[in-house]
Every structure is written in structure tokens, then in C-alpha cells.
Amino acid sequence: MSTPIPWPPDPLPKLYPIVDAHLTARAGWEVPAFAEALMRGGAALIQLRAKSTATGPLLAWADHLVDQAARYGATIVVNDRADVAWLAGAGGVHVGRDDLSVTAVRGVLGPSTIVGLSTHTLEQLQAAAVEPITYAALGPVFETHSKASPDAPVGLEMVRQAARVAGPIPVVGIGGITLDNAAQVIAAGASTVAVISDLLVGGDPERRVAAFVAALER
């Protein structure tokens, strides 16, 4: 049985913004500018997600975000692409159940970087809990439109059960998370909430992140 990798030594930040390249472009934002606005607002852990972007532009974004993050004391995680995370010197990678295996990711990035894994059921979470992961993402918690074909919402009760099943492994609630419901997900047992679309509400992501941070620290 593998032992989960305890990164970071302190708890994960309660807010985990995801920079989705498609959504940010649709809202009129460039990826680097949007990510920096999140950092100015207080985001300490940010994921770069650009599933349809070619390797060259994706690596350029990752390089830029890692440089930005160094100035703000933040950490960048790259969705799916362990190779890009390694080349850019990112803090880690997030993978789905059908992506590169956690063991293979560890072989690329080493034992001390962040490796997150998506789960949608308690059975998947139980299987994930014996892999060398940093956190398990569970969702969608609520109805979401940030994916073309999302799974059915799992709800807050599943978050409560997941927190018990995961034990010491942080559970990241994802899917349909908004400023209005984020605190409920934390109260249900999630260590962290990942936010995507709601970061764009109001057109001021710096202020939106600051509002999330304040709400989750109450």
C-alpha cells in the first residue's frame, strides 16, 4: 500500500482557483493577466487548465505563471500535463482517472510535489486514498457548466462521507462552487474548494478572490 505524500506541511489553502483557458478567453481575459489578478486577490494555490491548448503555448503560459507565482508566494499546479509541469518548474499536477497514473506522475515529478486526483464516487475516493496523492478532488458538488459533459452533482452529503473516507488526505470540493455556497462545502468536511466560473462574476477576479478568502476564513 502506498503512503500519501504530505504536501504541503501546512493545510492546503481553503481556496483553489482554476484558470480555465477557454472560459477566461471567452470572458475577454488573457491567461497571465487573469492568473495575476487572482494572486493579487490572495490566491496561494492556482491550477492552470487548458485541455485544448497545444504544448508550446501551454508551456509558455505555465512558465509565465510560475514566474508570477514566485513573486506572490503562490504555487502553480498544471492540469493533466506532468511534462509541462516539470518543464515549467510548477508545484505539481492534477490528473483525472483516465490520465497518466499517479505512480507515473510521481516518476516524472518526484516525491515532494503536489499530485491531485479527480474522483466522483466514494469507491473512487477509497481507491485514491491508497495512492501517493496530495489531495483528492470530489465533484461536481453542485450543478456545473464549466465542462461540456459533467457528471451528476454529488451533493454536500457525499462531501461529508468523503471526508470520513479520505482520513488525513485533503478533500477538494469542485463543481458549481460559488461565493454563496463555498463555506457550506468547507463546513461539510472539504479542506478546500476549487472554483472556476464564479471567479469571473463581476468582472473583477482580484476582488472576487479576496471575497472568497474572507468568506472562507470566517
C-alpha positions in Angstrom: 0.0 0.0 0.0 1.4 3.4 -1.0 1.6 6.2 1.5 0.0 9.6 0.6 2.6 12.3 0.1 2.1 15.0 2.8 2.4 18.2 0.7 2.4 20.9 1.9 3.3 20.5 5.6 0.6 23.1 6.4 -3.0 22.6 5.3 -4.0 23.3 1.7 -5.4 26.8 1.2 -9.2 26.8 1.5 -9.5 28.4 -1.9 -8.1 26.7 -5.0 -8.8 28.8 -8.1 -8.7 27.2 -11.5 -7.6 29.2 -14.5 -9.6 27.6 -17.4 -8.1 29.0 -20.6 -11.3 28.6 -22.6 -13.5 30.3 -20.0 -11.1 33.2 -19.4 -10.7 33.8 -23.1 -14.5 33.8 -23.6 -14.6 36.5 -20.8 -12.0 38.6 -22.6 -9.1 37.8 -20.3 -5.6 36.6 -21.2 -4.4 33.7 -19.0 -1.4 35.5 -17.4 -3.3 38.6 -16.6 -6.2 36.6 -15.1 -3.9 34.5 -13.0 -2.0 37.5 -11.7 -5.3 39.1 -10.7 -6.1 36.0 -8.7 -2.7 36.2 -7.0 -3.3 39.9 -6.1 -6.6 38.9 -4.6 -4.8 36.4 -2.3 -4.9 33.1 -4.1 -2.0 30.9 -2.9 -2.6 27.8 -5.0 -3.8 28.0 -8.6 -4.4 25.4 -11.2 -3.8 26.1 -14.9 -6.3 24.1 -17.1 -6.0 24.3 -20.9 -7.1 21.0 -22.3 -7.3 22.0 -25.9 -4.1 24.2 -26.0 -1.0 22.9 -27.8 2.1 22.1 -25.8 4.1 25.2 -26.9 1.5 27.8 -25.8 0.7 25.8 -22.7 4.3 25.6 -21.6 4.7 29.4 -22.3 1.7 30.1 -20.0 3.0 27.7 -17.4 6.4 29.3 -17.4 4.9 32.8 -17.1 2.5 31.7 -14.2 5.3 30.0 -12.3 7.4 33.2 -12.5 4.4 35.3 -11.4 3.7 32.9 -8.5 7.3 33.2 -7.2 6.7 37.0 -6.8 3.4 36.4 -4.9 4.4 33.4 -2.8 1.9 31.3 -4.7 2.1 27.8 -6.2 1.0 26.7 -9.7 -0.5 23.3 -10.5 -0.9 22.2 -14.1 -3.9 20.1 -15.1 -3.1 16.8 -16.8 0.3 17.6 -18.2 3.1 16.3 -15.9 5.6 17.0 -18.6 4.6 20.7 -18.8 4.6 20.9 -15.0 8.1 19.5 -14.9 9.5 21.7 -17.7 8.0 24.9 -16.1 9.1 24.0 -12.6 5.5 24.1 -11.4 4.5 23.0 -8.0 2.6 19.9 -9.2 0.0 18.4 -11.5 -3.7 17.5 -11.3 -4.8 14.3 -13.1 -8.1 12.6 -13.8 -8.9 8.9 -13.6 -8.2 8.4 -17.3 -5.0 10.5 -17.4 -1.4 9.5 -16.6 -1.4 7.3 -13.4 -0.4 8.8 -10.1 2.6 6.5 -9.9 3.8 7.6 -13.4 3.3 11.3 -12.4 5.4 10.7 -9.3 8.1 9.2 -11.6 8.2 12.4 -13.5 7.8 15.0 -10.7 9.3 13.2 -7.7 8.0 12.5 -4.2 7.6 16.0 -2.9 5.4 17.8 -5.5 1.7 18.2 -5.5 -0.3 15.5 -7.2 -4.1 15.8 -7.1 -6.6 13.2 -8.4 -10.2 13.6 -9.6 -12.8 11.4 -8.1 -16.6 11.2 -8.5 -17.7 8.4 -6.2 -16.8 7.1 -2.8 -15.4 3.9 -4.4 -13.0 6.0 -6.5 -12.1 8.0 -3.4 -11.3 4.8 -1.5 -9.1 3.7 -4.3 -7.4 7.1 -4.5 -6.7 7.1 -0.8 -4.1 4.3 -1.1 -2.2 6.1 -3.9 0.6 8.6 -3.4 -1.6 11.7 -3.8 -1.6 15.1 -2.1 -5.3 15.6 -2.3 -8.4 14.1 -3.8 -10.8 16.3 -5.7 -14.5 15.3 -5.4 -17.2 16.6 -7.6 -19.1 18.1 -9.1 -20.6 19.0 -5.7 -23.3 21.2 -7.4 -24.5 21.6 -10.9 -21.8 23.0 -13.1 -21.4 24.3 -16.6 -17.6 24.5 -16.8 -17.5 21.1 -18.5 -19.2 20.0 -21.7 -20.5 16.7 -20.2 -20.3 17.0 -16.4 -21.2 14.1 -14.1 -24.3 14.4 -11.9 -23.8 16.5 -8.8 -22.7 14.5 -5.7 -24.1 17.0 -3.1 -23.0 18.0 0.3 -23.8 14.7 2.0 -21.3 13.0 -0.3 -18.7 15.6 0.8 -19.3 14.6 4.4 -18.9 10.9 3.6 -15.8 11.6 1.5 -14.1 13.5 4.3 -14.6 10.4 6.6 -13.4 8.0 3.9 -10.3 10.1 3.0 -9.0 10.3 6.5 -5.9 12.5 6.5 -6.0 13.1 2.8 -7.4 16.6 2.0 -10.7 16.5 0.0 -11.1 19.3 -2.5 -14.7 20.1 -3.4 -15.2 21.1 -7.0 -18.0 21.8 -9.4 -20.6 24.6 -9.1 -18.8 26.3 -6.2 -19.8 29.9 -5.8 -19.2 32.7 -3.2 -22.7 31.9 -1.8 -22.1 28.1 -1.3 -18.3 27.7 -0.8 -18.5 27.9 3.0 -21.1 25.1 3.1 -18.7 22.8 1.3 -15.9 23.5 3.8 -18.4 23.1 6.7 -19.4 19.7 5.2 -15.8 18.5 5.6 -13.8 19.6 2.5 -10.4 21.0 3.2 -10.5 23.2 0.1 -12.9 24.4 -2.6 -11.8 24.7 -6.3 -13.5 27.5 -8.1 -13.7 28.1 -11.8 -16.6 30.0 -13.4 -17.5 32.1 -10.3 -14.1 33.8 -10.4 -15.4 35.7 -13.4 -18.5 37.1 -11.7 -18.5 40.8 -11.6 -15.6 41.1 -14.0 -13.1 41.8 -11.2 -11.3 38.5 -10.3 -9.0 40.2 -7.8 -11.9 41.4 -5.8 -13.8 38.1 -6.2 -10.9 36.1 -4.9 -10.5 38.5 -1.9 -14.2 38.0 -1.2 -13.8 34.2 -1.3 -10.7 34.3 1.0 -12.6 36.5 3.5 -15.7 34.3 3.4 -13.8 31.1 3.9 -11.7 32.4 6.8 -14.7 33.5 8.9 
